[in-house]
Amino acid sequence: MNLVSLIKNYATPELIATAAKYLGESEHSTSKGIEGAIPSILSGILNTSSNTGEMSKIWDLINHQNNSSSLLSDLGSLFSGSTQHTSNNSIGSTLLSLIFGSNNSGLLGALGKHAGFNNSGSAMKILSLAAPLVLSYLKKKVKTEGYGASGLSTWIGSQKNEILSALPADLSTAMSFISNLKSTSTNAPLIESKSGGNNWMPWLIGLLALLGLMWFGMKSCNESKLKDEMAKKEQEMAEASRLEEARLDSIRMAAKEALDNMYVGLDSAVRVKWLSLGELIKLDLKDGSTLTIPQNGVEGRLVSWIMDSSKLIDKTTWFDFDRILFETGSDKINPASKEQISNIVTILKAFPTVKVKVGGYTDNVGNPAANKKLSQLRASAVRNELVTMGIESNRLEAEGYGQEHAVADNQTPEGREMNRRVSLRVTHK
């Protein structure tokens, strides 16, 4: 596997966005900086791998107690300002000193220019962030494969071509040892004959001629058999493709039928609106439970937001229920709404530390005080339903806002419909 690509896979768009904010640089520059920093660090380790003394120091860094592979599942700690963050920076700085020495201004300048950084210190910061990431991946590899220090050195050496190929040209020029790495052949040396003369040549020619005759004889016998096998394989692939397409058609038909059954009895306009949320999909939750939800339903967006560690609690992020109905002018919940409320229950059970607030809203038609009371009753009705289905009451709040906080123009029927809603906000993760 390509070592550089495997490590770069951890530089997700979310991580790059967080790093960009931490550096005060654009996401584009930060991405280019990380893409240059990872092969630069690996090149430095590769250059050091032949020095047993220096490699033993890197080995100690890899096995440092604070440098566990858990960093790979919590990369946000690189920017947290915590004790772990300080330890990661210290380990990163030590590694950079080992592989590049104290005189690395040329590399820093080249990396800053390559990435297009605006701040002079960003190149050093991006290297210090990438270093513990590289070390953590190497530790994961060591634990998985059971490598010792020499085994790790050998494995990194086998990745030399991929590492050097991933290194941008301007960074390669800035590191003087790269030319030595490129000039070192990875091919095994040819073994010269120690016996005098070329007496073995006639025997070699004869052997090659014999092998040639054998090959032509076997070729004619096997050609027909090979054609038959290829035709059979093509038939098998065509049949497999047909069966797979039939299976997918069956799944699509079953999903459509499930949607039709789910929304039976609804007003035709509501039915069209709910069906427009897309086909049913499976959503697996971390506690092992599975939801069957419309592809564009609010449940998927809510779960993604909860699981994204970069999303912080605020008072403006609301998730509008898209399949909740009430009897006209009443807080009585239409039975068809129970399906979405049940989904929210399943999500809250999968994330037991999450607390939420249910908000009720109306359009501006009628008396404002009456509207606010109705919105409170509807928000409370949804909250009470969640409690009835098994969610602890201390995890739930409900508040009616009436015609406040409109999300659309109340001058149009469509806008008023959008403003008549029930929403949910996460108050604690």
C-alpha positions as CSV (number, residue, x, y, z in Angstrom):
1,M,0.0,0.0,0.0
2,N,1.1,3.6,-0.7
3,L,2.2,4.9,2.7
4,V,1.9,8.6,1.8
5,S,-1.7,8.1,0.5
6,L,-2.7,6.1,3.6
7,I,-1.6,8.9,5.9
8,K,-3.1,11.7,3.7
9,N,-6.5,9.9,4.0
10,Y,-6.6,11.2,7.6
11,A,-6.5,14.8,6.3
12,T,-10.3,14.9,5.9
13,P,-12.0,18.2,4.7
14,E,-13.2,18.7,8.3
15,L,-9.6,18.4,9.6
16,I,-8.3,20.7,6.9
17,A,-11.0,23.3,7.8
18,T,-10.0,23.1,11.5
19,A,-6.3,23.3,10.7
20,A,-6.9,26.3,8.4
21,K,-8.7,28.2,11.2
22,Y,-5.9,27.2,13.6
23,L,-3.3,28.6,11.2
24,G,-5.2,31.6,10.0
25,E,-4.7,30.4,6.4
26,S,-7.1,29.5,3.6
27,E,-8.3,25.8,3.4
28,H,-6.7,25.6,-0.1
29,S,-3.2,26.7,1.3
30,T,-3.6,24.4,4.3
31,S,-4.4,21.4,2.1
32,K,-1.3,22.0,0.0
33,G,0.7,22.5,3.1
34,I,-0.3,19.1,4.5
35,E,0.2,17.4,1.2
36,G,3.8,18.8,1.2
37,A,4.5,18.2,4.9
38,I,3.7,14.5,5.0
39,P,6.1,13.3,2.3
40,S,8.7,15.8,3.6
41,I,8.6,14.2,7.0
42,L,8.6,10.6,5.6
43,S,11.6,11.6,3.4
44,G,13.4,12.7,6.5
45,I,12.7,9.5,8.4
46,L,13.7,7.5,5.3
47,N,17.0,9.4,5.2
48,T,17.6,8.6,8.9
49,S,16.5,5.0,8.7
50,S,20.0,3.8,7.8
51,N,21.5,5.4,11.0
52,T,20.8,3.0,13.8
53,G,21.4,5.5,16.6
54,E,19.1,8.2,15.1
55,M,16.5,5.6,14.2
56,S,16.4,4.3,17.7
57,K,15.4,7.8,18.9
58,I,12.6,7.9,16.3
59,W,11.6,4.5,17.5
60,D,11.3,5.9,21.1
61,L,9.1,8.7,19.8
62,I,6.9,6.3,18.0
63,N,6.4,4.3,21.2
64,H,6.1,7.4,23.5
65,Q,3.2,6.8,25.9
66,N,1.4,9.9,24.7
67,N,1.8,9.1,21.1
68,S,-0.9,6.4,20.8
69,S,-2.7,5.4,17.7
70,S,-5.9,6.9,19.4
71,L,-4.8,10.2,18.0
72,L,-5.9,8.9,14.6
73,S,-9.5,8.8,15.8
74,D,-9.3,12.1,17.6
75,L,-7.3,14.4,15.4
76,G,-9.1,17.4,16.8
77,S,-6.8,17.1,19.8
78,L,-4.0,18.5,17.6
79,F,-5.8,21.9,17.9
80,S,-7.4,21.6,21.4
81,G,-4.9,23.5,23.5
82,S,-5.0,20.7,26.0
83,T,-2.1,18.8,27.7
84,Q,-2.4,16.2,24.9
85,H,-2.1,19.1,22.3
86,T,1.1,20.3,24.1
87,S,2.6,16.8,24.2
88,N,1.8,16.3,20.5
89,N,3.6,19.5,19.6
90,S,6.6,18.6,21.7
91,I,6.9,15.2,20.1
92,G,6.5,16.7,16.6
93,S,9.2,19.3,17.3
94,T,11.6,16.6,18.5
95,L,11.0,14.5,15.4
96,L,11.6,17.5,13.1
97,S,14.9,18.3,14.9
98,L,16.0,14.7,14.5
99,I,15.4,14.4,10.8
100,F,16.0,18.0,9.6
101,G,18.4,19.4,12.2
102,S,18.2,22.9,13.5
103,N,19.0,24.5,10.1
104,N,15.7,23.9,8.3
105,S,15.0,27.4,7.1
106,G,15.3,26.4,3.5
107,L,12.6,23.7,3.9
108,L,10.3,26.1,5.8
109,G,10.6,28.7,3.1
110,A,10.0,26.2,0.3
111,L,7.0,24.7,2.1
112,G,5.5,28.2,2.8
113,K,6.0,29.2,-0.8
114,H,4.6,25.9,-2.1
115,A,1.4,26.2,0.0
116,G,1.0,29.9,-0.6
117,F,1.0,30.7,3.2
118,N,0.4,34.3,4.2
119,N,2.0,33.9,7.7
120,S,5.7,33.2,8.1
121,G,5.1,30.8,11.0
122,S,2.5,28.6,9.3
123,A,5.1,26.3,7.6
124,M,6.6,25.3,10.9
125,K,3.2,24.9,12.5
126,I,1.9,22.6,9.7
127,L,5.1,20.4,10.0
128,S,4.6,20.2,13.8
129,L,0.9,19.1,13.2
130,A,1.8,16.6,10.6
131,A,4.7,15.0,12.6
132,P,2.6,13.4,15.4
133,L,0.1,12.3,12.7
134,V,2.9,10.4,10.8
135,L,4.3,9.0,14.1
136,S,0.8,7.8,15.1
137,Y,0.3,6.0,11.8
138,L,3.7,4.3,12.1
139,K,2.8,3.2,15.6
140,K,-0.4,1.7,14.3
141,K,1.6,-0.1,11.6
142,V,4.1,-1.4,14.2
143,K,1.3,-2.8,16.4
144,T,-0.5,-4.3,13.5
145,E,2.5,-6.0,11.8
146,G,4.5,-6.7,15.0
147,Y,7.5,-4.8,13.6
148,G,10.7,-4.1,15.6
149,A,12.9,-1.1,14.9
150,S,14.8,-2.8,12.1
151,G,11.6,-4.2,10.6
152,L,10.1,-0.7,10.5
153,S,13.2,0.7,8.8
154,T,13.0,-2.0,6.2
155,W,9.3,-1.4,5.5
156,I,9.8,2.4,5.2
157,G,12.7,1.7,2.8
158,S,10.4,-0.4,0.6
159,Q,8.2,2.7,0.3
160,K,11.0,5.0,-0.9
161,N,9.8,5.4,-4.5
162,E,6.3,6.3,-3.4
163,I,7.5,8.8,-0.8
164,L,9.9,10.5,-3.2
165,S,7.3,10.6,-6.0
166,A,4.8,12.3,-3.7
167,L,7.3,15.0,-2.7
168,P,6.8,18.3,-4.6
169,A,9.8,19.3,-6.7
170,D,10.3,22.6,-4.9
171,L,10.5,20.8,-1.5
172,S,12.7,18.1,-2.9
173,T,15.2,20.8,-4.0
174,A,15.2,22.4,-0.5
175,M,16.3,19.1,1.2
176,S,19.9,18.3,0.2
177,F,19.7,14.7,1.2
178,I,17.0,13.9,-1.4
179,S,19.5,13.7,-4.2
180,N,21.4,11.0,-2.3
181,L,18.2,9.0,-1.7
182,K,17.3,9.2,-5.4
183,S,20.8,8.0,-6.5
184,T,20.7,5.0,-4.2
185,S,19.6,2.0,-6.2
186,T,17.0,-0.3,-4.7
187,N,17.8,-3.0,-7.2
188,A,19.9,-6.0,-6.3
189,P,23.4,-6.0,-7.9
190,L,24.1,-8.3,-10.7
191,I,26.3,-11.3,-9.8
192,E,29.3,-11.8,-12.1
193,S,30.6,-15.2,-13.0
194,K,33.8,-16.1,-11.3
195,S,34.7,-18.8,-13.7
196,G,36.8,-17.8,-16.7
197,G,35.5,-17.4,-20.2
198,N,32.0,-17.8,-21.6
199,N,31.7,-21.6,-21.8
200,W,28.2,-21.5,-20.4
201,M,26.9,-19.5,-23.4
202,P,26.2,-22.4,-25.9
203,W,24.4,-24.3,-23.1
204,L,22.2,-21.2,-22.4
205,I,21.4,-20.8,-26.1
206,G,20.4,-24.4,-26.5
207,L,18.2,-24.3,-23.4
208,L,16.4,-21.2,-24.7
209,A,15.8,-22.9,-28.1
210,L,14.4,-25.9,-26.3
211,L,12.1,-23.8,-24.2
212,G,11.0,-21.9,-27.4
213,L,10.0,-25.2,-29.1
214,M,8.1,-26.3,-26.0
215,W,6.2,-23.0,-25.8
216,F,5.1,-23.1,-29.4
217,G,3.8,-26.7,-28.9
218,M,1.9,-25.8,-25.8
219,K,0.5,-22.6,-27.3
220,S,-1.3,-24.4,-30.1
221,C,-2.8,-26.9,-27.7
222,N,-3.9,-24.3,-25.1
223,E,-5.2,-21.6,-27.5
224,S,-8.6,-23.3,-28.1
225,K,-9.0,-24.2,-24.4
226,L,-8.3,-20.6,-23.5
227,K,-10.9,-19.2,-25.9
228,D,-13.5,-21.6,-24.5
229,E,-12.7,-20.5,-20.9
230,M,-12.9,-16.8,-21.8
231,A,-16.3,-17.3,-23.5
232,K,-17.5,-19.1,-20.5
233,K,-16.3,-16.4,-18.2
234,E,-18.0,-13.7,-20.3
235,Q,-21.3,-15.6,-20.1
236,E,-20.9,-16.0,-16.3
237,M,-20.2,-12.2,-15.9
238,A,-23.2,-11.3,-18.1
239,E,-25.5,-13.6,-16.1
240,A,-24.1,-12.1,-12.8
241,S,-24.8,-8.6,-14.1
242,R,-28.3,-9.5,-15.1
243,L,-29.0,-11.0,-11.7
244,E,-27.6,-8.0,-9.9
245,E,-29.7,-5.6,-11.9
246,A,-32.8,-7.7,-11.1
247,R,-31.9,-7.6,-7.4
248,L,-31.5,-3.8,-7.5
249,D,-34.8,-3.5,-9.3
250,S,-36.5,-5.6,-6.6
251,I,-34.9,-3.4,-3.9
252,R,-36.1,-0.3,-5.6
253,M,-39.7,-1.6,-6.0
254,A,-39.8,-2.7,-2.3
255,A,-38.6,0.7,-1.2
256,K,-41.2,2.4,-3.3
257,E,-43.9,0.1,-2.0
258,A,-42.7,0.8,1.6
259,L,-43.0,4.5,1.1
260,D,-46.4,4.2,-0.5
261,N,-47.6,2.1,2.5
262,M,-46.0,4.4,5.0
263,Y,-47.8,7.5,3.8
264,V,-51.1,5.9,2.9
265,G,-54.1,8.1,4.0
266,L,-52.2,11.4,3.8
267,D,-53.6,14.4,1.9
268,S,-52.3,14.2,-1.7
269,A,-50.3,17.4,-1.4
270,V,-48.6,16.2,1.8
271,R,-48.0,12.8,0.3
272,V,-46.2,14.3,-2.7
273,K,-44.1,16.5,-0.4
274,W,-43.1,13.6,1.8
275,L,-42.4,11.3,-1.2
276,S,-40.1,14.0,-2.6
277,L,-37.7,13.4,0.3
278,G,-36.2,10.5,-1.7
279,E,-36.0,6.7,-1.6
280,L,-35.7,4.9,1.7
281,I,-32.1,4.2,2.8
282,K,-30.6,2.3,5.8
283,L,-28.8,4.4,8.4
284,D,-26.6,2.5,10.9
285,L,-26.1,4.0,14.3
286,K,-23.2,3.6,16.7
287,D,-25.2,1.4,19.1
288,G,-25.9,-1.1,16.4
289,S,-29.4,0.0,15.7
290,T,-30.6,0.8,12.1
291,L,-33.0,3.4,10.8
292,T,-34.9,3.2,7.5
293,I,-35.4,6.8,6.5
294,P,-35.9,8.9,3.3
295,Q,-32.6,9.8,1.7
296,N,-33.1,13.5,2.2
297,G,-34.9,13.4,5.5
298,V,-33.8,15.4,8.5
299,E,-32.7,12.3,10.5
300,G,-29.5,11.9,8.4
301,R,-28.5,15.5,8.8
302,L,-29.1,15.4,12.6
303,V,-26.9,12.3,13.0
304,S,-24.1,13.8,10.9
305,W,-24.2,16.9,13.0
306,I,-24.1,15.0,16.3
307,M,-21.2,12.9,15.1
308,D,-19.1,15.8,13.8
309,S,-16.8,16.9,16.6
310,S,-16.2,20.2,14.9
311,K,-19.9,21.2,15.2
312,L,-20.3,23.2,18.4
313,I,-23.5,23.8,20.4
314,D,-25.2,27.1,19.5
315,K,-28.7,28.7,19.6
316,T,-29.2,29.0,15.9
317,T,-28.8,25.5,14.6
318,W,-32.2,23.9,14.3
319,F,-33.4,20.8,12.5
320,D,-36.9,21.1,11.1
321,F,-39.1,18.0,11.4
322,D,-40.2,17.3,7.8
323,R,-42.9,14.6,8.5
324,I,-44.8,16.0,11.4
325,L,-48.6,16.9,11.1
326,F,-51.2,18.2,13.5
327,E,-54.9,18.4,13.3
328,T,-55.9,21.9,12.1
329,G,-55.8,24.4,15.0
330,S,-54.9,21.6,17.5
331,D,-51.9,20.1,19.2
332,K,-53.2,16.6,18.3
333,I,-50.5,14.7,16.4
334,N,-51.5,12.9,13.2
335,P,-50.7,9.2,13.5
336,A,-48.5,9.4,10.3
337,S,-46.1,11.6,12.3
338,K,-45.3,8.8,14.8
339,E,-42.8,7.3,12.3
340,Q,-40.5,10.3,12.4
341,I,-40.9,10.8,16.1
342,S,-39.9,7.1,16.6
343,N,-36.8,7.7,14.4
344,I,-35.8,10.6,16.7
345,V,-36.2,8.3,19.7
346,T,-33.9,5.8,18.2
347,I,-31.3,8.5,17.5
348,L,-31.4,9.8,21.0
349,K,-31.0,6.3,22.4
350,A,-28.0,5.8,20.2
351,F,-26.4,9.0,21.6
352,P,-27.4,8.9,25.3
353,T,-25.5,12.1,26.3
354,V,-27.4,14.2,23.8
355,K,-30.0,16.6,25.1
356,V,-32.4,18.5,22.8
357,K,-35.0,21.3,22.8
358,V,-38.2,21.1,20.8
359,G,-39.4,24.4,19.3
360,G,-42.9,25.1,18.0
361,Y,-43.7,27.8,15.4
362,T,-46.7,29.2,13.5
363,D,-47.4,31.6,10.6
364,N,-48.6,35.2,11.4
365,V,-52.3,34.5,10.6
366,G,-54.6,35.1,13.6
367,N,-54.0,36.4,17.1
368,P,-50.2,36.4,18.1
369,A,-50.9,35.3,21.7
370,A,-53.1,32.4,20.5
371,N,-50.5,31.4,18.0
372,K,-47.8,31.4,20.6
373,K,-50.0,29.2,22.9
374,L,-50.7,26.8,20.1
375,S,-47.0,26.5,19.2
376,Q,-46.2,25.8,22.9
377,L,-48.8,23.1,23.0
378,R,-47.5,21.5,19.8
379,A,-43.8,21.6,21.0
380,S,-44.9,20.0,24.3
381,A,-46.9,17.4,22.5
382,V,-43.9,16.2,20.6
383,R,-41.7,16.3,23.7
384,N,-44.3,14.2,25.6
385,E,-44.4,11.7,22.8
386,L,-40.6,11.4,23.0
387,V,-40.9,10.7,26.7
388,T,-43.7,8.2,26.2
389,M,-41.4,6.3,23.8
390,G,-38.6,6.0,26.3
391,I,-36.5,9.2,26.4
392,E,-35.7,10.6,29.9
393,S,-37.6,13.8,30.5
394,N,-34.5,15.6,31.8
395,R,-33.0,15.4,28.3
396,L,-35.8,17.3,26.7
397,E,-37.1,20.8,26.7
398,A,-40.0,22.4,24.8
399,E,-40.8,26.0,23.9
400,G,-43.4,27.7,21.6
401,Y,-42.2,30.8,19.7
402,G,-45.5,31.5,17.8
403,Q,-44.9,33.6,14.7
404,E,-41.4,34.7,15.8
405,H,-38.4,33.6,13.8
406,A,-40.1,33.1,10.5
407,V,-38.0,31.3,7.9
408,A,-40.1,32.3,4.9
409,D,-42.4,35.0,3.6
410,N,-45.8,35.0,5.4
411,Q,-47.3,36.8,2.4
412,T,-47.5,33.6,0.3
413,P,-49.2,30.3,1.1
414,E,-46.0,28.4,0.5
415,G,-44.1,30.7,3.0
416,R,-46.8,30.3,5.6
417,E,-46.7,26.5,5.3
418,M,-42.9,26.6,5.9
419,N,-43.3,28.8,9.0
420,R,-45.8,26.4,10.5
421,R,-43.2,23.9,11.8
422,V,-41.8,22.0,14.7
423,S,-38.0,22.0,15.0
424,L,-35.3,20.4,17.2
425,R,-32.1,21.9,18.5
426,V,-29.2,20.0,20.3
427,T,-28.4,21.6,23.6
428,H,-25.8,19.1,24.8
429,K,-23.7,16.5,23.0
